[in-house]
Amino acid sequence: MTEGATIYYTVDGSTPTTASAKYTEEILVNKPMTLKAIAVKEGLTNSAIATFVYEIIDTKNAKISDIQGASHKSPYVDLTVNDVEGIVTFVLNSTSFIMQENESSFDGVKSTAIKVNKTGHNVAVGDVINVSGNVIEAGGNSRLTDTQIAATNITKTGTAGIPEALVIGEDLLPPKKLLIMIVLQFLTHKKMASIFGNLLSICWYHSKMRE
């Protein structure tokens, strides 16, 4: 760092300016946090923004969005999670299904849905369940990996209406032209898109359910 520079930072993911908090002491990280900082010195151009994303790993109380994380690869990969709650929104076959957080708002970054794999799972759309198992990243090579749970135990706790689907252009910003082309290619080959932390997969599953 440039000697004599002052660091300004934010902890909510917003862009730091000279009006932001000034770094004078240690910053406590006790919850998921996106810290952004700049260095400023009179007579010099401000530094580029440095970004640090912190995740709190809690395998006993993890939500789906925690498992998906802010980046493409899950911060929980290769870990065992316990009693992850969700509502079944789409059943792919007898070995896998999609579940989503029941009452949550999408923050624009972390997906609130995840694919679960378990032979003979015996769940149906609308089931509220708790899932325990291992977090994995499936796929790769010619396509992005897809965060999933290889379930060891599934407990049904009730039933509920499925969450409303997000509408691109209303609830979400429209994707770039290139992204649209990629998604169409995935759908043409009936592969589950693994883009934006499975967000577009959620939209596809909802649309398939309504056919």
Secondary structure, 3 states (H helix, E strand, C coil): CCCCCEEEEECECCCCCCCCEECCCCCCCCCCEEEEEEEECCCCCCCCCEEEEECCCCCCCCCHHHHHCCCCCCCCCCCEEEEEEEEEEEEEECCEEEEECCCCCCCCCCCCEEEEECCCCCCCCCEEEEEEEEEEEEECCCCCEEEEEEEEEEEEEEECCCCCCCCECCCECCCCHHHHHHHHHHHHCCCCCCCCCCHHHHHHHHHHHCC
